[in-house]
Amino acid sequence: MVSGRFSRSMMLFEEANRYVAGGVHSNFRYREPHPIYFSRARGSRIWDVDGNEYIDCVINMGACILGHGYPKVVDAVKDALDYGLTVGLEPDIGVEVSKQLSRMIPSAESVRFSNTGTEAVMHAIHIARGFTGRYKIAKLEGGYNGWYDYVLVSSHPSIDKAGPPDEPVPIPESAGLARGVAENVVIIPFNNIEATERIISNHRDELAAIIVEPVMFNSGCILPREGYLEFLRKITREHGIVLIFDEVITGFRSAPGGAQEYFGVTPDLSVFGKAIANGFALSAVVGKREVMESVHPKRGKVAYAGTYNSNYISLAAARVVLEELRDGKVQKYLHEAGAKLAKMFSEMIEELNIKARIQHFAGKFQVYFTDREVVDYRSALACDSRKYSVFQESMLNSRIYMLPFHTIHHGVTLAHTEHDLESISSAMRRALKEVKDRFAG
């Protein structure tokens, strides 16, 4: 980062370290030599505490699908404050928002709210275990499904410990996880039907659920190969395994009903978050009625609780957001914006003769420095991280906010204009030229 441009962020970091472990409230926000602290946002723009303005391509990790401070959402939240209801009571608005979700999402025969993506994943896994009477779960190598013990495994594993690519070894991502986590989590490789079939078949009598991101955003932006999601639906049905789609990021971006609508594959359970309320804290577990009956207060046997579940403020935001997303126009714009950005990028790398590619889906994208298609976590990890670091730093200097990780996702929102896309494209050209100059020869 350019010295002097972030003087207030540096001062805040020094002060924060007196009160906050590491100066941040999520480890993911930490960066060297210090994190950037932000003060406000509007539309496609964010401003840090030093007054630097950026076009935001992180967009709250995909949460602000309509852009920051979307006026209709802000007005709905302001109105909701006047009602005085916050948490701990069952609000009438929860019925309406549940109906909206049920009408939009193919798998949503029944709905339960929670607050974060991780909470929703925890609930979904409890439901799957209670429904099947089994305990183990399977997840994608390189897939992120939150910080719950049984999914915080092999999210970004070291390749020298991760085992063969067609039979990955479960690697806990943190100290402090429950004992036996690795023994109770099965890791499958994305887009490899043959290996996935063998692994699932070997554990078919132990698996309660398979949880997958339909598009792998934790490894950048990796789409499922034709037939992979359909295969997962088929094999889980054959073996009585609950198929869970983690649509915390894919949800509502590709189609009003999420990736399951877009790809035509309906899971047993799904978890939604982020875009559901345009950044307000809300998530949902939805699924087939038979499976969701596991949490019925009288007939079920799986606990489902939370003081902040169906909080009034977030539901007020979600009611407006879902109405905005219902007709598919937002999704159409996101697909088109991502395609335009990708086209401009592809023309640049051909002109500059650089080995790089951009992969995109529904307005989300990532830049990889490689000449090969990125199809899974290992092919993403193999891309040149040094070149990406130079690229990202140049983008930041051009006032385009991107993250310093080559295996993570970026994107645009409804608020990103044609002018914004041109600005991002121009910054990409400068960044690619800098990469070429830095790594010449």
Steps between C-alpha positions, in 0.01 A plus 500: 500500500614855428648649817326812628175427321379290792634699795171499695452128441850445636423712809170321555675164473745601770214610724284197418774264609457630854139373506449256213701181447694564180311823438216334307175324584541242224842352421415518131514882514858508623772594254860614511625747604159589646134466406312780327221646714189626325257773598211501249355353181243588235401318184812351342739715705672473838716752687774421748583709808766689303239618250614271217211408271479159332279312261414204717553156347475317832144619574481360853613157375205497262235618744407836345347374178313829446792721605579673827222699666232407247236770561194272516673274751617792711149644508351163598744466789431854620127428497553172684679680784179687580321173581734435792521125443852362489561138609368220718138511378344339193425789259217503250737608224678164530201327344504730200874466435477121538229497234720710271784249534271203449367650178848578365719204599433152357604315818321732744193300602573606858708788643686584821697821560835549672755781495821399322604254235689295755196475728287382208760236410513378861122465508493324162756244614309438825183449296672258261645297787168489681312404184738221391626374834855516358786724609770558237480776241680553170618835368709635214874537520555875484136571581409741778179446693568717804693454822299215656734222616375240254537719194817689593694215346706509178378847408849607394719198578871482436554273201792322664259375769180463299565158347435384142277723284252217443483411871556813709588478868290706747715777649363706795539871425526621859609406847219461751267291284313208652694177535436251226403761241736361237371146559140610443544717190548355153667718237400479134666669198285744306418410140649149521205263464703178500689581822193647670293192419762267646543705818127536562435132431767402751327708770138468387372339822665765721420823316218717624560776247710637220533878507626683193522849357340458155766745378828495691563859602737415784750400232426808290226431248473139384188377323379140518577293195202375306341211685682539833212645703257259333730214600501617862121512498481147359748332733368667816147393411616144440672476840254699710750783560372854549630733227561851633571792270693780667347794315623765741681663207334348191154567640295750296795606281459263206120472509221599740505143634877482527746266335258209545259674266778602260649150475171313535608285796284503813672401828332372818616797707647838411654780701472863393654820637689813391287632210176395670490834686763699306750485785275499805555200728263231382527144375257220432482123490245381247414154379262220430219485751575139595856590599416833665239328720802391707491842673123507557447601868256212562582232245870551443806401701758755385551821699480831314526816710640853502393824663591698190331263252248686280604837641262770386755740348664245272166361390384849407808530279451153353137565407609788276809322365310186398238708323778674305654164407178315418464581128856409394599841365777548756642159420492573128699818559758316714551231236543764232736714709721202581509396135598851388779518753624156399495591130706813560747307715539222242575756228768657721688179576498406132634842405764498776583131453460416871412158638193588701128438502187636663222265610161649573147412602203727567712811553760321713850450363860420574823555311739205478853517367509175308438377147288205617134478596451513876268211591560436870689617807834352398499653154412835660779470755748418224448839334776760540435676830798737456356642181160530660651697791648752257170516312294558817737765634478688170120479508501643852723786385246564223228524767341162420449309823591133464635248750862385517413130461512319168255233615206720590212665316420853388200650329271782400148603600194659349654834602811454283447710191642473149747770602605289800559201275713714270698628799556145627607395151745790466649417838534137394692606191745703711533213746567244226765726347664529841498121537656462157769758573577357844532143376657566159739222408 
